[in-house]
Amino acid sequence: MSNLHATVVGAGLAGSEAAWQLARQGIAVTLIEMKPEKMSPAHHSPLFAELVCSNSLRSDRLTNAVGLLKEEMRLMHSLVMEAADLARVPAGGALAVDRETFSGHITKSLREHPLVEVVSREVTEIPDGPVIIATGPLTSDALSETISRLPGLKTLNFYDAAAPIVTAESLNMDKVFRQSRYDRGDDYLNCPMTEEEYNAFVDALLAAETADIHGFEETKVFEGCMPVESMARRGRMVLAFGPMKPVGLRDPKTGKEPYAVVQLRQDNATGTLYNLVGFQTRLKWGEQKRVFGMIPGLENAEFARYGVMHRNTFLHSPGFLNAHFEMISRPQCYFVGQMTGVEGYVESAASGLLCGLSLGRDLRGLGTAELPGITAMGAMGRYISTPNRDFQPMNCTFGLLDGLLVDKQHKKIRNKQERYTVISERSLSYLRDWVTEMQV
């Protein structure tokens, strides 16, 4: 057994990745997870790294910042990315996974690691010694209260929503066609709508009853998880230019682009479940069945899971955490994941990777892991630690990374896709050398 020890609280994506990175470095880890002893309102599975909202880890292309972030994680031996690649299901240019296979691989890997001790209980106080707090946006009330009393810290909240999942066998495939946008990558199921069907659907959506959620405020919904009914209230055509946009799709029955489309993405490896892409909602369950049953092909859909909404808590990290997510006032105490203001599964896991690597190096007397802003991971750390009065959760975007040098020798690359590719290649080139030098 290692003489070096750290505690990780929470076995979501961030905590699981942090524990793995510590154990890889020979650090003994006590991984404390309250499931299955206590479950939050949004959790259903006893497995680690449960995907609560969507089964998609978003784009896998280097022309997208989250695609770059995933490739950085692969270079750094990420357990989450190993599981994602193992559990991949068809999803066009995105990386989507079978939830059970994904979480199962992570759970098994950690439970079987000789340096990882898993303890099932709720934590109400921050443990002494080297510790990583990875309890997520649904941190229990008792621990949230403890965290909120930390000096210099301000906690904020926003609302997050999950989309419904339907069974494949209940779909009317006479009305649904398989196709990916612009014929890129694997196919989605597409439910085409005429203008008349679209308008009737929007009218029903606007009139539908929503579930009461204590303290709910429309202004505190994270933009990336905006409920579909909230989008509809912003304007009649918002959905047609948003999650229901038909561009790049052609209905084989008409040979034309539909007026609007609802896309279904495969949710498990066997293809028996599909989720409604972009259809996060807080409609009452009966209303979901009625209104979403108006979508062509979903008239008799069987819902394996209805959409739900929950409140997420996050920290005002600038001034409280440094760029590798460590408390400024308490060295070797880290906060990671969505509670720090990084938004998204991949971003959360990446923060756990950086923290686990950094704390492990610190315990081994090698100094912490510092990454520059030319990398997606370094840019995220910079975002959460840079003073910002209006700090809000943020997905990884190229806007966070350092721009390309432009001078007499280096002209501006005007094509956006080419520019993003060069930015990604710059990051990966740096990281390959860094990983070798640091013996990651």
C-alpha positions in Angstrom: 0.0 0.0 0.0 1.2 3.5 -0.8 2.3 5.8 2.0 0.8 8.7 0.0 -3.0 9.1 0.4 -5.8 11.4 -0.8 -9.6 11.5 -0.4 -12.0 12.0 -3.3 -15.6 12.8 -2.4 -18.0 12.0 -5.2 -17.8 9.4 -7.9 -19.3 11.3 -10.8 -17.3 11.9 -14.0 -15.0 14.4 -12.3 -14.4 12.4 -9.1 -14.0 9.1 -10.9 -11.4 10.7 -13.3 -9.6 12.4 -10.4 -9.4 9.1 -8.4 -8.1 7.3 -11.4 -5.4 9.8 -12.1 -4.2 9.7 -8.5 -4.1 5.9 -8.4 -2.2 5.9 -11.7 0.5 7.8 -9.9 0.7 5.4 -7.0 -1.4 7.4 -4.6 -3.8 5.5 -2.3 -7.3 6.8 -2.7 -10.3 6.7 -0.5 -13.2 7.3 -2.9 -16.4 8.3 -1.0 -19.7 8.1 -2.8 -23.1 8.5 -1.2 -24.9 6.3 -3.8 -26.5 3.9 -3.3 -27.0 4.7 0.4 -28.5 8.1 -0.7 -29.7 9.1 -4.1 -30.2 12.7 -5.4 -33.4 13.5 -7.3 -31.7 13.2 -10.7 -29.8 10.0 -10.1 -31.2 6.5 -10.9 -28.2 4.2 -11.2 -25.8 2.9 -8.4 -22.9 3.0 -10.9 -20.2 5.7 -10.9 -20.0 8.4 -13.5 -23.8 8.3 -14.2 -24.9 10.3 -17.3 -27.9 12.1 -16.0 -29.0 14.3 -18.9 -27.8 13.1 -22.3 -25.8 10.2 -23.5 -23.9 12.4 -25.8 -20.4 13.7 -25.1 -20.8 16.1 -28.0 -18.5 16.6 -31.0 -15.5 14.3 -31.6 -14.0 16.6 -34.3 -10.9 18.8 -33.8 -12.8 21.7 -35.4 -14.8 21.8 -32.2 -13.3 22.8 -28.9 -14.9 19.9 -27.0 -13.4 17.5 -29.6 -10.0 19.0 -28.9 -10.6 18.6 -25.1 -11.4 14.9 -25.5 -8.3 14.3 -27.6 -6.2 16.1 -24.9 -7.7 13.8 -22.3 -6.9 10.7 -24.4 -3.3 11.8 -24.5 -3.3 12.0 -20.7 -4.7 8.4 -20.2 -8.3 9.4 -19.2 -10.4 6.7 -17.8 -13.6 8.5 -18.9 -12.4 8.7 -22.5 -11.3 5.0 -22.4 -14.9 4.1 -21.2 -16.5 6.4 -23.8 -14.5 4.9 -26.7 -15.4 1.5 -25.5 -19.1 2.3 -25.1 -19.6 4.3 -28.3 -22.9 4.2 -30.2 -23.8 5.7 -33.6 -24.3 9.5 -33.4 -22.9 11.2 -36.5 -20.0 13.4 -35.8 -20.7 13.3 -32.0 -19.4 10.8 -29.4 -22.4 9.2 -27.8 -22.3 6.2 -25.5 -24.3 3.3 -24.1 -24.8 4.6 -20.5 -24.6 1.3 -18.7 -21.5 0.1 -20.5 -19.8 3.5 -20.0 -20.6 3.8 -16.3 -20.0 0.1 -15.7 -16.5 0.2 -17.1 -15.6 3.2 -14.9 -17.1 1.6 -11.8 -15.4 -1.8 -12.4 -12.0 -0.1 -13.2 -12.1 1.8 -9.9 -13.5 -0.9 -7.7 -10.9 -3.4 -8.9 -7.9 -1.0 -8.6 -5.7 -2.1 -5.7 -5.0 1.5 -4.6 -8.7 2.6 -4.6 -10.9 2.0 -1.5 -14.5 2.8 -2.2 -16.7 3.9 0.8 -20.4 4.3 0.5 -21.7 7.1 2.7 -22.7 10.7 2.7 -20.1 13.3 3.5 -21.3 16.3 5.5 -17.9 18.0 6.3 -14.8 18.5 4.1 -12.3 15.8 5.1 -8.9 16.7 6.5 -5.8 16.2 4.5 -5.3 16.1 0.7 -8.9 16.1 -0.7 -10.8 16.6 -4.0 -14.4 17.6 -3.6 -16.3 16.3 -6.7 -19.9 16.2 -5.5 -21.3 17.8 -8.5 -24.1 20.4 -9.0 -26.5 18.2 -6.9 -24.3 18.3 -3.8 -26.3 17.2 -0.7 -27.8 19.9 1.5 -25.6 19.1 4.5 -22.3 19.4 2.5 -23.6 22.4 0.5 -24.1 24.1 3.9 -20.6 23.3 5.0 -19.1 24.5 1.7 -21.1 27.8 1.7 -19.5 28.7 5.1 -16.0 28.6 3.6 -14.4 32.0 3.9 -14.4 34.1 0.7 -16.8 31.8 -1.1 -20.1 32.7 -2.8 -22.4 29.9 -4.1 -24.8 30.4 -7.0 -27.3 28.2 -8.8 -28.9 27.5 -12.1 -31.4 25.0 -13.5 -30.6 22.0 -15.7 -33.0 19.7 -17.6 -32.9 16.3 -19.2 -34.6 15.1 -22.4 -37.1 12.2 -22.6 -36.0 8.7 -23.8 -38.4 6.5 -25.9 -38.3 2.9 -26.9 -37.3 2.1 -30.5 -40.0 -0.6 -30.9 -42.8 1.9 -30.1 -41.8 4.3 -33.0 -43.8 4.4 -36.2 -40.9 3.9 -38.7 -43.3 4.6 -41.6 -43.0 8.2 -40.7 -39.4 8.3 -39.5 -36.3 8.3 -41.7 -32.6 7.5 -40.9 -30.1 10.1 -42.0 -27.3 12.2 -40.5 -27.1 15.9 -41.2 -25.2 16.5 -44.5 -24.7 12.7 -44.6 -21.8 13.0 -42.1 -21.2 10.1 -39.8 -23.8 7.8 -38.4 -27.5 8.2 -38.8 -30.0 9.7 -36.4 -33.7 9.0 -36.6 -35.6 12.0 -38.1 -39.2 12.9 -37.5 -40.1 15.4 -40.3 -42.9 18.0 -39.8 -44.8 20.1 -42.3 -45.5 23.8 -41.5 -49.0 22.9 -40.3 -47.7 20.2 -38.0 -44.9 22.4 -36.7 -47.4 25.3 -35.8 -49.8 22.9 -34.1 -46.9 21.4 -32.1 -45.7 24.8 -31.0 -49.2 25.8 -30.0 -49.6 22.7 -27.9 -46.2 23.2 -26.3 -47.0 26.7 -25.3 -50.3 25.7 -23.8 -48.9 22.7 -21.9 -48.7 22.5 -18.1 -45.2 22.6 -16.5 -44.1 20.9 -13.3 -43.7 23.2 -10.3 -40.1 23.4 -9.2 -39.3 25.1 -5.9 -37.5 28.4 -6.6 -37.5 28.0 -10.3 -36.5 31.2 -12.3 -36.5 31.2 -16.1 -33.4 33.5 -16.1 -31.4 30.9 -14.2 -31.6 28.2 -16.8 -28.3 27.2 -18.4 -28.5 28.2 -22.0 -27.2 24.8 -23.2 -30.0 23.0 -21.4 -32.9 25.4 -22.1 -36.2 23.6 -21.8 -37.9 23.2 -25.2 -41.0 25.0 -23.9 -38.9 28.0 -22.8 -37.3 28.2 -26.2 -40.8 28.1 -27.8 -41.8 31.1 -25.7 -38.9 33.2 -27.2 -40.6 33.1 -30.6 -42.5 30.9 -32.9 -39.6 30.1 -35.2 -36.9 29.6 -32.4 -37.3 25.8 -32.4 -37.2 25.6 -36.2 -33.8 27.4 -36.1 -32.7 25.5 -33.0 -33.1 21.8 -32.1 -35.7 21.3 -34.8 -33.7 22.8 -37.7 -34.0 20.8 -40.9 -30.8 22.0 -42.7 -28.7 19.2 -44.2 -31.6 16.7 -44.1 -33.7 15.5 -47.0 -36.9 13.5 -46.5 -36.7 10.5 -48.8 -40.5 10.5 -49.3 -40.6 14.0 -50.7 -37.0 14.5 -51.8 -37.1 17.9 -50.1 -35.9 19.5 -46.9 -38.7 19.2 -44.3 -40.1 22.4 -42.7 -38.8 21.1 -39.3 -37.4 17.9 -37.8 -37.2 16.3 -34.4 -34.0 14.1 -34.2 -33.7 11.0 -32.1 -30.3 9.8 -31.1 -29.5 6.2 -30.1 -29.1 6.0 -26.4 -27.8 2.4 -25.8 -25.6 -0.1 -27.6 -28.4 -2.4 -28.6 -30.4 0.4 -30.3 -33.6 -0.2 -28.2 -33.7 3.3 -26.7 -33.5 6.7 -28.3 -33.5 10.2 -26.8 -35.1 13.3 -28.2 -32.2 15.6 -29.1 -32.5 19.1 -27.6 -35.9 18.3 -26.0 -35.0 19.0 -22.3 -38.2 19.9 -20.6 -40.1 20.5 -17.3 -43.5 19.7 -18.7 -45.7 17.5 -16.5 -45.3 13.8 -17.5 -48.8 13.5 -18.8 -48.3 16.6 -20.9 -45.0 15.2 -22.3 -46.8 12.1 -23.5 -49.6 14.2 -25.1 -47.5 17.0 -26.7 -44.5 14.9 -27.8 -47.0 12.3 -29.2 -47.9 14.9 -31.8 -44.4 14.4 -33.3 -44.8 12.3 -36.5 -43.7 8.7 -35.6 -44.1 9.2 -31.9 -47.9 8.9 -31.8 -47.7 5.7 -29.7 -44.2 6.3 -28.2 -43.4 4.5 -25.0 -41.4 6.7 -22.7 -38.6 4.8 -20.9 -37.8 8.1 -19.1 -39.6 11.4 -19.0 -37.8 14.7 -19.1 -37.0 16.3 -15.7 -35.5 19.5 -14.4 -33.4 20.1 -11.3 -31.5 22.9 -9.6 -27.7 22.9 -9.8 -25.4 24.7 -7.4 -22.0 26.1 -8.4 -19.3 28.1 -6.8 -18.1 31.6 -7.7 -14.7 30.1 -8.4 -12.6 33.2 -9.3 -10.7 34.4 -6.2 -11.5 31.1 -4.5 -9.8 28.5 -6.7 -6.6 28.7 -8.8 -6.1 27.6 -12.4 -5.7 23.9 -11.4 -8.9 24.1 -9.2 -7.1 24.2 -5.9 -8.4 26.3 -3.0 -6.2 29.4 -2.7 -6.6 29.5 1.1 -6.2 25.8 1.7 -3.5 24.0 -0.4 -4.2 20.4 -1.4 -8.0 21.0 -1.2 -9.5 20.9 -4.7 -13.0 21.4 -6.0 -13.8 19.9 -9.5 -16.5 19.3 -12.0 -19.7 21.2 -12.7 -19.8 22.8 -9.2 -16.8 24.9 -10.2 -18.4 26.5 -13.2 -17.2 24.2 -16.0 -20.3 23.1 -17.9 -20.7 19.7 -19.5 -19.7 16.0 -19.0 -16.4 16.3 -20.8 -15.4 19.6 -19.2 -16.2 18.1 -15.8 -14.2 15.0 -16.4 -11.3 17.1 -17.7 -11.3 19.2 -14.6 -11.1 15.9 -12.5 -8.2 14.7 -14.7 -6.2 18.0 -14.2 -6.9 18.0 -10.4 -6.0 14.3 -9.9 -2.8 14.8 -11.9 -2.0 18.0 -10.1 -2.6 16.7 -6.5 -0.7 13.5 -7.3 2.3 15.4 -8.5 2.2 17.7 -5.5 2.1 14.8 -3.1 5.0 13.2 -4.9 7.0 16.4 -4.5 7.0 17.2 -8.2 5.0 20.4 -8.2 1.5 20.9 -9.6 0.4 20.5 -13.2 0.4 23.8 -15.0 -1.1 23.9 -18.5 -1.0 27.1 -20.7 -4.0 28.7 -22.4 -3.0 27.2 -25.8 -4.5 24.0 -24.4 -8.3 23.5 -23.9 -7.6 22.1 -20.4 -5.4 25.0 -19.4 -7.9 27.6 -20.9 -10.7 26.1 -18.8 -8.6 26.4 -15.6 -7.8 30.0 -16.5 -11.5 30.8 -17.0 -12.7 29.5 -13.6 -9.8 31.3 -11.8 -9.8 34.7 -13.6 -11.8 37.5 -11.7 -15.2 37.9 -13.3 -18.1 39.7 -11.5 -20.7 38.0 -13.7 -19.1 34.5 -13.6 -21.4 31.9 -15.1 -20.9 28.2 -16.0 -19.2 27.8 -19.4 -18.7 25.1 -22.0 -15.3 24.7 -23.5 -15.1 26.9 -26.6 -12.2 28.1 -28.8 -12.9 31.6 -27.5 -11.3 30.6 -24.2 -8.1 29.5 -25.8 -5.2 31.8 -26.8 -5.6 33.0 -30.3 -3.1 32.3 -33.1 -0.2 34.7 -33.6 -0.9 37.2 -36.4 1.9 39.3 -37.7 3.9 39.9 -40.9 5.0 36.3 -41.0 1.7 34.8 -39.8 -1.4 35.9 -41.7 -4.8 35.5 -40.2 -6.5 32.3 -41.2 -10.0 33.5 -42.3 -11.6 30.1 -42.8 -13.0 29.2 -39.4 -12.6 25.4 -39.7 -9.0 25.7 -40.9 -8.3 28.1 -38.0 -9.8 25.8 -35.4 -7.8 22.8 -36.8 -4.6 24.8 -36.5 -5.4 25.8 -32.9 -6.1 22.1 -32.1 -3.0 20.9 -33.7 -1.0 23.5 -31.8 -2.4 22.3 -28.5 -1.9 18.6 -29.2 1.7 19.2 -30.3 2.4 21.0 -27.1 0.7 18.3 -25.0 2.5 15.4 -26.6 5.8 17.0 -25.6 4.5 17.9 -22.1 3.1 14.4 -21.4 6.5 12.9 -22.3 8.5 15.5 -20.3 6.2 15.2 -17.2 6.0 11.4 -17.5 2.2 11.6 -17.3 
